[in-house]
Structures are given as C-alpha cells and as structure tokens.
Amino acid sequence: QVQLVESGGGLVQAGGSLRLSCAASGSRFSINVMGWYRQAPGQQRELVAEVTSGGWKNYGDSVKGRFTISGDNAKNTVDLQMNDMKPEDTAVYYCTAVTYARSWGQGTQVTVSS
C-alpha cells in the first residue's frame, strides 16, 4: 500500500489560484499513475487530472485550460496548479497513486468563494 500525504488546500476567491502537492511513500512497486480526484458534497468523486510515469496527462473536462498537473517520478510527487478557480471547484481533493492497485490520500479541502 502506498502512503500519500497532501498539502496546499485552503480558501481562495473566485479567479484566484491554489497549488496542491502530494508525496507518495512506502511503495514496493513502481507507481504507474499519480493524480487528483475531487468530491463535492452530494456528488460522486470525479477525475481532476492524472499523469502517468511516461508523462501522459489526462484532465477532467471542467478543469481543462485552468488546471495543470505535473509529476516527478524520481521523487514520487505530483502537483496540481489550479488557476482561474470557480466556486464549483469547491470540493475535497484526493491524491491518488496506482501501482498494482489504487491508493488514496486523506483529502484536502479546497473552497472557492464567489
């Protein structure tokens, strides 16, 4: 099992920016994918962005052009730069990593005020 530690959540005004960071440790296997999902109250957990060890990136439709994911294979870290944030971005953001199974972080709250 992979341990994931997230940082960087908080409160921001609409149009502002936040950066989330996540560090993975304890994996006996290579990490193939790292990324971020989010879950708003009463909603299903949804993809924000993922990056593979080969550098391929995938974004959720609602964040394309505003959020940028970057990963460091050597350090097993992944960052999410969130720009032009909107109130609908408010959610708990979860870091995730995939080896032979998917692991999840504890989550960090992101709140965007209008």
Protein Blocks (a to p, Z undefined) as FASTA:
>chain_A
ZZdddehiacddehiacddddddehiabdcfbgcdddddehiacddfbdcdfkopacddf
klgokaccdddfklopacdddehiafklgccddddddfkbccddebpaddddZZ
